[in-house]
Amino acid sequence: MKTTRLTMAQALVQHLAALRIETPEGKIEAYCGGVFTIFGHGNVAGMGEALYAQRESLPTFRAHNEQGMALAAVAYAKAHLRQRMMAVSTSIGPGATNVVTAAAVAHVNRLPVLILPGDTFATRTPDPVLQQVENFQQGDMSASDSFRAVTRYFDRITRAEQILTALPRAIQVMTDPAACGPVCLSLPQDVQAHAFDCPLDFLEPRLLHFRRPPADPRELAQAAALLRTAKKPLIIAGGGVLYSQAWDALRAFAEKHGIPVAESHGGKSSLAWDHPLNVGGIGVDGGPAANAVAREADLVFAVGTRLQDFTTGSHALYAQARLLSLNVQPFDAGKWSGLGLVADARTGLEQLSQAMGDWTADPAWTKTAKLQAAAWVARVTELTTAVPKNVLPYDAEVMGAVRDSLNDAGGDSGQRDVVVCAAGTLPAELHKLWRATLPGNYHVEYGYSCMGYEIAGALGAKMARPDQEVIVMVGDGSYMMMNSELATSVLLGQKLIVVVLDNRGYGCIERLQLKSGGASFNNMLDDCVPAGGAKSTIDFAMHARSMGAESVHVQTVADLKAAMVKARAATRTQVIVIDTTHERITEEGGCWWEVGIPEVSERTQVIDARARFELAKKDQRI
């Protein structure tokens, strides 16, 4: 066996640089799109030297916040539909733990990212070192152990040779359609620099492929038999449809069998918004068409969704329906005592369609669903284009201006735009109202709904899709939570368009607080000023300019649309700020969502809210 003398970090980086994957389209691409890092003690010497040597074959990107760079890496994988990933390298201590939230985002959304935190010395000779976390009961515990709860695979490399087995295992997890998620290899800083005789074949890894596991024949027969008994079936398309690139199979299945399709956040854009069978977003923040169909369905066919409570209305929206779940992950396929069909989404849909033959849903059901879908499409046009005068705009009116600005710029209804969002009221309004034409153009992180994802995530999405306009829809709360990657987007030459909707606080949670019987408390900025404090006067446009972006604060929706046209023509990151209200929302659609209401309170509003809660609980699937 031929070997070469390398440090552990050099072997790791050279392996990553050599990794290639064959995409479903047959293209051969680099699997790792690069490494985001902020150097510190624990990675600047060992990993830093290794990355420098491979900087031409494996790009290294400098960020401003470890959580932000890791969120960008997560979004990069999401925008690539899990076909490619990025790695993140950190120092020990706070550099590492800053990434834990991003790891959780990747874990919940089943997205690959390779996390490489620096760690304390394996020899322990200089312990305790700067930033070391000491545990009084477990001597081998460090800050990196916090990743164990939020990664699919964790390993601590205590000898250089261990990278030969640990790294391929990590890659295997990230490319496994069922196990896919973040992985963490914790790298003690002395071991990064240790040399060993590295086999040359480790530096020439095999070409990677994605498996498409087919359905078990018995499960397939059971699924077909169950579906044939339905007269009013509904498909719920989840993120697995996109990750499997099953959008053509989904469309063909729905059209052949006459089944309406509703979308979760993860699955939105898997069927074009104007397809006659697309009844729109479903659930707590879903539209009226999808939710009306769901309440009448006798069978729900969940494809590639983990059935989060927003999708199921806390399991009360379609409790009357039988459940069939097609999912590559058995954990998801078997939820809520439904019938599971464990398979790749595309392969499973094709197999099931063949097994179903010429069977179709009740034609009257299909016709009704199409009429409801068409009515909602028309209503969306009204909501997003009719702007009342002399009042602050709300999200729907802002979205219409952003969408239609492409027409004024000479484009076609925003179909090339990628919209990015994550938290607050905006995801709800986007789920109902945004028109996604192409798969993957709706990039809303609503698995973990991580405030601060928006700008960092948009950076990763832009790096994955440089030829598309990436538009961030973000509230003032999330903007304040994390905005440092605005500067990174300028530094890296990755142009974003960021639309900041300033409603002066946490408007979404304020409404939930009041709806739950609570008093207005600690959410809106003007209500949070203590004695001796001062009202918030943040100038978001000025702040964005200080970060290197070009920015403007517009007064009206018409001004916003004009600013968007200019932003599309620009080459540098653009920030457009507009004042909005949290008191107006799209009332149509939605359904109950279980929120814990106190059983005991002196306030009448809470007592009434608890009574409504207990009544709604009766409709839940048990």
Residue pairs with C-beta under 8 A, 6 or more apart in sequence:
1 199
1 201
2 199
2 200
3 197
3 198
3 199
3 200
4 197
4 198
4 200
4 203
5 195
5 196
5 197
5 198
6 14
6 195
6 196
6 198
7 46
7 49
7 50
7 160
7 192
7 193
7 194
7 195
7 196
8 46
8 157
8 160
8 163
8 187
8 191
8 192
8 193
8 194
8 195
8 196
9 46
9 47
9 49
9 50
9 187
9 192
9 193
10 49
10 50
10 53
10 198
11 160
11 163
11 164
11 196
11 198
11 202
11 203
12 50
12 116
12 163
12 167
12 185
12 187
13 35
13 47
13 50
13 51
13 53
13 54
13 58
14 50
14 54
14 203
15 163
15 167
15 202
15 203
15 205
16 32
16 35
16 58
16 87
16 114
16 167
17 30
17 32
17 54
17 57
17 58
18 57
18 203
18 204
18 205
19 30
19 31
19 32
19 171
19 205
19 208
20 28
20 29
20 30
20 31
20 205
20 207
20 208
21 28
21 29
21 30
21 31
21 83
21 84
21 175
21 207
21 208
21 209
21 210
22 28
22 207
22 208
22 209
23 29
23 83
24 83
24 210
24 245
28 207
29 83
29 84
30 84
31 84
31 85
31 171
31 175
31 208
32 58
32 84
32 85
32 86
32 87
32 114
33 59
33 76
33 80
33 84
33 85
33 86
33 463
33 464
34 58
34 59
34 60
34 61
34 86
34 87
34 463
35 51
35 58
35 59
35 60
35 61
35 86
35 87
35 88
35 89
35 116
36 60
36 61
36 63
36 69
36 70
36 72
36 73
36 86
36 87
36 88
36 89
37 43
37 47
37 51
37 60
37 61
37 62
37 63
37 69
37 88
37 89
37 90
38 62
38 63
38 64
38 65
38 66
38 69
38 90
38 91
38 95
39 48
39 91
40 90
40 91
40 92
40 95
40 118
41 91
41 92
41 118
41 129
41 130
41 131
41 189
42 90
42 91
42 92
42 93
42 95
42 96
42 117
42 118
42 119
42 131
42 189
43 89
43 90
43 91
43 95
43 116
43 117
43 118
43 187
43 189
43 192
44 91
45 189
45 192
45 193
46 187
46 189
46 191
46 192
46 193
47 89
47 116
47 118
47 187
47 192
50 192
51 58
51 60
51 89
52 60
61 69
61 488
61 492
62 488
62 491
63 69
63 72
63 484
63 485
63 488
64 484
64 485
64 487
64 488
65 98
65 456
65 482
65 484
65 485
66 88
66 90
66 94
66 95
66 96
66 98
66 99
67 98
67 99
67 101
67 102
67 452
67 456
67 482
68 452
68 455
68 456
68 459
68 482
68 484
68 485
68 488
69 88
69 456
69 485
69 488
70 88
70 98
70 99
70 102
70 103
70 113
70 115
71 102
71 105
71 450
71 452
71 453
71 456
71 457
71 460
71 482
71 485
72 86
72 456
72 457
72 459
72 460
72 463
72 485
72 488
73 85
73 86
73 87
73 88
73 102
73 113
73 460
74 102
74 105
74 106
74 109
74 111
74 113
74 182
74 445
74 457
74 460
75 420
75 443
75 445
75 453
75 456
75 457
75 458
75 459
75 460
75 461
75 464
76 84
76 85
76 86
76 460
76 461
76 463
76 464
77 84
77 85
77 86
77 106
77 111
77 112
77 113
77 460
78 109
78 111
78 443
78 445
78 457
78 460
78 461
79 418
79 440
79 443
79 460
79 461
79 464
79 465
80 464
81 242
81 243
81 245
81 439
81 440
82 110
82 111
82 112
82 180
82 243
83 210
84 464
85 112
85 113
85 114
85 174
86 113
86 114
86 460
87 113
87 114
87 115
87 116
88 99
88 102
88 113
88 114
88 115
88 116
89 116
89 117
89 118
90 96
90 98
90 99
90 115
90 116
90 117
90 118
91 117
91 118
91 131
92 117
92 118
92 119
92 120
92 129
92 131
92 132
92 142
92 143
92 144
92 189
93 130
93 131
93 132
93 133
93 143
94 131
94 143
95 117
95 118
95 131
96 117
96 118
96 119
96 143
96 144
96 146
96 147
97 143
97 146
99 115
99 117
99 147
100 146
100 147
100 150
101 450
102 113
102 450
103 113
103 115
103 147
103 150
103 151
103 182
103 184
104 150
104 448
104 450
105 111
105 445
105 447
105 448
105 450
105 453
106 112
106 113
106 150
106 181
106 182
107 150
107 151
107 152
107 181
107 182
108 447
108 448
109 239
109 266
109 445
109 447
109 448
110 180
110 181
110 239
110 243
110 306
110 329
111 180
111 181
111 182
112 173
112 174
112 175
112 180
112 181
112 182
112 183
113 174
113 182
113 183
114 170
114 174
114 182
114 183
114 185
115 147
115 151
115 182
115 183
115 184
115 185
116 184
116 185
116 187
117 143
117 144
117 147
117 184
117 186
117 187
118 187
118 188
118 189
118 192
119 142
119 143
119 144
119 156
119 186
119 187
119 188
119 189
120 127
120 128
120 129
120 132
120 142
120 188
120 189
121 127
121 129
121 188
121 189
121 190
122 158
122 159
122 188
122 190
122 191
123 190
124 139
127 134
128 134
131 143
132 142
132 143
133 141
133 142
133 143
135 141
142 186
144 156
144 184
144 186
145 186
147 154
147 184
147 186
148 154
148 184
150 182
151 181
151 182
151 183
151 184
152 173
152 174
152 179
152 180
152 181
152 182
152 183
153 169
153 170
153 173
153 183
153 184
154 183
154 184
154 186
155 162
155 166
155 169
155 170
155 184
155 185
155 186
156 185
156 186
156 188
157 163
157 166
157 185
157 186
157 187
157 188
157 191
158 188
158 191
159 191
159 194
160 191
160 194
160 195
160 196
161 196
163 185
164 198
164 199
164 202
166 185
167 185
168 205
170 183
170 185
171 205
171 208
173 179
173 180
173 181
173 183
174 180
174 181
174 183
175 208
175 209
175 210
176 211
177 210
177 211
177 212
177 213
177 243
177 244
177 328
177 344
178 213
178 328
178 329
178 330
179 329
180 243
211 344
212 244
212 344
212 346
212 347
213 328
213 342
213 343
213 344
213 347
214 343
214 344
214 347
214 348
214 351
215 223
215 341
215 342
215 343
215 347
215 348
215 351
215 352
216 342
216 343
219 340
219 341
219 342
219 343
220 341
220 343
220 351
220 352
220 355
221 355
222 339
222 341
223 324
223 326
223 339
223 341
223 352
223 355
224 352
224 355
224 356
226 299
226 322
226 324
226 339
227 233
227 299
227 301
227 324
227 352
227 356
227 359
228 356
228 359
229 299
230 298
230 299
230 322
230 361
231 298
231 361
231 362
231 365
232 296
232 297
232 298
232 299
232 361
232 362
232 365
233 257
233 259
233 297
233 298
233 299
233 300
233 301
233 361
233 365
234 259
234 260
234 261
234 262
234 279
234 293
234 294
234 297
234 299
234 300
234 301
234 318
234 321
235 250
235 253
235 254
235 259
235 260
235 261
235 262
235 301
235 302
235 303
236 261
236 262
236 263
236 264
236 267
236 282
236 300
236 301
236 302
236 303
236 305
236 311
237 250
237 261
237 262
237 263
237 264
237 267
237 268
237 270
237 271
237 303
237 304
237 305
238 264
238 266
238 267
238 302
238 303
238 304
238 305
238 306
238 311
239 264
239 265
239 266
239 267
239 304
239 305
239 447
240 246
240 266
240 267
240 303
240 304
240 305
240 327
240 328
240 345
241 247
241 250
241 267
241 270
241 303
241 304
241 345
242 266
242 267
242 269
242 270
242 304
242 439
242 440
243 304
243 345
244 304
244 328
244 344
244 345
244 346
244 347
245 346
245 439
246 270
246 303
246 304
246 344
246 345
246 346
246 349
247 270
247 271
247 439
249 345
249 346
249 349
249 350
249 353
250 261
250 270
250 271
250 303
250 345
250 349
251 271
251 275
252 349
252 353
253 259
253 349
253 352
253 353
254 260
254 261
254 271
254 277
255 277
256 353
256 360
257 353
257 356
257 359
257 360
257 361
258 277
258 360
258 361
258 363
258 365
258 366
259 277
259 301
259 361
259 366
260 277
260 278
260 279
260 293
260 365
260 366
260 369
260 370
260 373
261 271
261 275
261 277
261 278
261 279
262 279
262 280
262 281
262 282
262 286
262 290
262 293
262 294
263 269
263 270
263 271
263 278
263 280
263 281
263 282
263 290
263 431
264 281
264 282
264 283
264 305
264 308
264 310
264 311
265 281
265 310
265 311
265 427
265 431
265 442
265 444
265 446
265 447
266 304
266 305
266 446
266 447
267 303
267 304
267 305
268 281
268 431
268 434
268 436
268 442
268 444
269 436
269 437
269 438
269 439
269 440
269 441
269 442
270 439
271 277
271 278
272 278
272 436
272 437
272 438
273 280
273 377
273 434
273 435
273 436
273 437
274 377
274 435
274 437
276 370
276 373
276 374
277 366
277 369
277 370
277 373
278 373
279 287
279 289
279 290
279 293
279 369
279 372
279 373
279 376
280 286
280 287
280 289
280 290
280 373
280 376
280 432
281 287
281 290
281 431
281 432
281 589
282 290
282 291
282 294
282 311
282 317
283 290
283 291
283 310
283 311
283 312
283 313
283 317
283 591
284 309
284 310
284 313
284 314
284 428
284 590
284 591
284 592
284 593
285 310
285 427
285 428
285 429
285 431
285 432
285 589
285 590
286 431
286 432
286 589
286 590
286 591
287 376
287 380
287 431
287 432
287 588
287 589
288 372
288 376
288 588
288 589
289 369
289 372
289 373
289 375
289 376
290 589
291 313
291 317
291 589
291 590
291 591
292 372
293 368
293 369
293 372
294 300
294 313
294 317
294 318
294 321
295 317
295 318
295 320
297 318
297 320
297 321
298 320
298 321
298 322
299 321
299 322
299 323
299 324
300 318
300 321
300 322
300 323
300 324
301 324
301 325
301 326
302 323
302 324
302 325
302 326
302 327
302 338
303 325
303 326
303 327
303 345
303 348
303 349
304 326
304 327
304 328
304 345
305 311
305 325
305 327
305 332
306 327
306 329
306 332
306 335
306 447
307 325
307 332
307 335
307 336
308 446
308 447
309 315
309 593
309 594
310 446
310 593
312 318
312 621
313 591
313 592
313 593
314 592
314 593
314 594
314 620
315 336
315 620
315 621
316 591
316 592
316 594
316 616
316 617
316 619
316 620
316 621
317 591
317 592
319 619
319 620
319 621
322 338
322 339
323 336
323 337
323 338
323 339
324 338
324 339
324 341
325 332
325 333
325 334
325 335
325 338
325 339
325 340
325 341
326 333
326 341
326 343
326 345
326 348
326 349
326 352
327 333
327 340
327 341
327 342
327 345
328 342
328 343
328 344
328 345
329 342
330 340
330 342
333 340
333 341
333 342
334 340
336 621
341 348
341 352
343 351
360 366
379 588
380 432
380 433
380 435
383 396
383 397
383 400
383 433
383 586
384 396
384 397
384 399
384 400
384 403
384 433
385 400
385 404
387 393
387 397
387 400
387 557
387 558
391 581
391 584
392 579
392 580
392 581
392 584
393 556
393 557
393 578
393 580
393 581
394 429
394 580
394 581
394 582
394 584
394 585
395 425
395 426
395 429
395 430
395 433
395 473
395 501
395 580
395 585
395 586
396 429
396 433
396 586
397 557
398 473
398 499
398 501
398 557
398 560
398 578
398 580
399 429
399 430
399 433
399 434
399 473
400 433
400 557
401 557
401 558
401 560
401 561
401 564
402 414
402 471
402 473
402 499
402 560
402 561
402 564
403 413
403 414
403 417
403 434
403 435
404 413
404 414
404 561
405 414
405 561
405 564
405 565
405 568
406 412
406 413
406 414
406 416
406 417
406 469
406 568
407 413
408 561
408 562
408 565
409 564
409 565
409 568
409 569
411 568
413 435
413 437
414 435
414 437
415 437
415 438
415 441
416 438
416 441
416 468
416 469
417 441
417 468
417 469
417 470
417 471
418 440
418 441
418 442
418 443
418 461
418 465
418 468
418 469
418 470
418 471
419 430
419 434
419 436
419 441
419 442
419 443
419 444
419 471
419 473
420 443
420 444
420 454
420 457
420 458
420 461
420 470
420 471
420 472
420 473
421 427
421 430
421 443
421 444
421 445
421 454
421 472
421 473
421 474
422 444
422 445
422 446
422 449
422 450
422 451
422 452
422 453
422 454
422 457
422 478
423 449
423 450
423 451
423 452
423 453
423 454
423 475
423 477
423 478
423 508
424 451
424 475
424 477
424 478
424 506
424 507
424 508
425 475
425 507
425 508
425 511
425 582
425 585
426 473
426 474
426 475
426 501
427 444
427 446
427 449
428 508
428 585
428 586
428 590
429 585
429 586
430 442
430 444
430 473
431 444
431 446
432 586
432 588
432 589
433 586
434 442
436 442
440 465
441 468
443 457
443 458
443 461
445 453
445 457
451 477
451 478
451 481
451 482
452 478
452 481
452 482
453 478
453 482
454 472
454 473
454 474
454 478
454 479
454 498
455 472
455 474
455 479
455 482
455 483
455 485
455 486
455 489
455 496
455 498
456 482
456 485
458 470
458 471
458 472
458 489
458 496
458 498
459 485
459 488
459 489
459 492
459 494
459 496
461 470
462 468
462 470
462 489
462 494
462 495
462 496
463 492
463 494
466 494
469 497
469 568
470 496
470 497
471 496
471 497
471 498
471 499
472 496
472 497
472 498
472 499
473 499
473 501
474 498
474 499
474 500
474 501
475 500
475 501
475 502
475 503
475 507
475 508
476 500
476 501
476 502
476 503
476 504
476 505
476 538
476 540
477 505
477 506
479 500
479 540
480 538
483 543
483 544
483 547
484 547
486 496
486 498
486 544
486 547
486 548
486 549
486 573
486 575
487 547
487 548
488 494
489 495
489 496
489 549
489 573
490 547
490 548
490 549
490 572
490 573
491 548
494 573
495 570
495 571
495 572
495 573
495 574
496 573
496 574
497 564
497 567
497 568
497 573
497 574
497 576
498 544
498 549
498 573
498 574
498 575
498 576
499 560
499 564
499 576
499 578
500 540
500 575
500 576
500 577
500 578
501 578
501 580
502 540
502 577
502 578
502 579
502 580
503 579
503 580
503 581
503 582
504 524
504 525
504 526
504 536
504 582
505 523
505 524
505 525
505 526
505 527
505 528
505 582
506 523
506 524
507 523
507 524
507 581
507 582
507 583
508 582
509 523
510 520
510 523
510 524
510 582
511 582
511 585
512 595
513 519
513 520
513 521
513 523
514 520
515 609
516 595
516 597
516 606
516 609
517 597
517 598
517 601
517 603
517 605
517 606
517 607
517 608
517 609
517 610
518 605
518 606
519 603
519 605
520 527
521 527
522 528
524 582
525 535
525 536
526 535
526 536
529 535
539 553
540 551
540 553
540 575
540 577
541 551
541 552
541 553
541 575
541 577
542 551
544 551
544 575
544 577
545 551
545 575
548 572
548 573
549 572
549 573
549 574
549 575
550 570
550 572
550 573
550 574
550 575
551 574
551 575
551 576
551 577
552 563
552 575
552 576
552 577
553 577
553 578
554 560
554 562
554 563
554 576
554 577
554 578
555 578
555 579
557 578
559 578
560 576
560 578
563 576
564 576
566 574
567 574
567 576
592 616
592 619
594 613
594 616
594 617
594 620
595 613
597 606
597 609
597 610
597 613
598 606
598 610
599 610
601 607
601 610
